[in-house]
């Protein structure tokens, strides 16, 4: 889900994915944690969380979605056929949906 890219509630694997695919955005948040001397997650800094996580295969395998996530204009189809529709990766949480 593209809108959740930098949500403070994302798990370790989402931080690992963000670090891999959007290192500039990841660094902005990591540097702010360091500057403020406070983490946004109780479980540790986002650097520590990213190190514990594994980047999502679904994000790595869908470069068109990664490009869309970085774009300020929606460029992908908004209507698709029932035949082509499938549940998005992570639709019901980290352990659900296609991987």
Residue pairs with C-beta under 8 A, 6 or more apart in sequence:
1 88
1 90
1 91
2 65
2 68
2 69
4 10
4 14
5 18
5 22
5 25
5 69
6 18
6 25
6 29
8 40
8 41
10 18
11 49
11 53
11 94
12 43
12 49
12 50
12 52
12 53
13 53
13 54
13 55
13 56
13 94
14 53
14 56
14 94
15 26
15 46
15 49
15 50
15 53
16 49
16 50
16 51
16 52
16 53
16 54
16 55
17 53
17 55
17 56
17 59
17 60
18 25
18 26
18 50
19 26
19 46
19 50
19 55
20 55
20 60
21 55
21 59
21 60
21 66
21 69
22 69
22 70
26 46
26 50
29 40
29 46
30 45
30 46
30 47
33 39
33 40
33 45
33 46
34 45
39 45
39 46
40 46
41 49
43 49
56 89
56 90
56 99
57 99
58 89
58 90
58 98
58 99
59 65
59 66
59 89
64 76
65 76
68 74
68 75
68 76
86 98
87 97
87 98
88 97
88 98
89 97
89 98
89 99
90 96
90 97
91 97
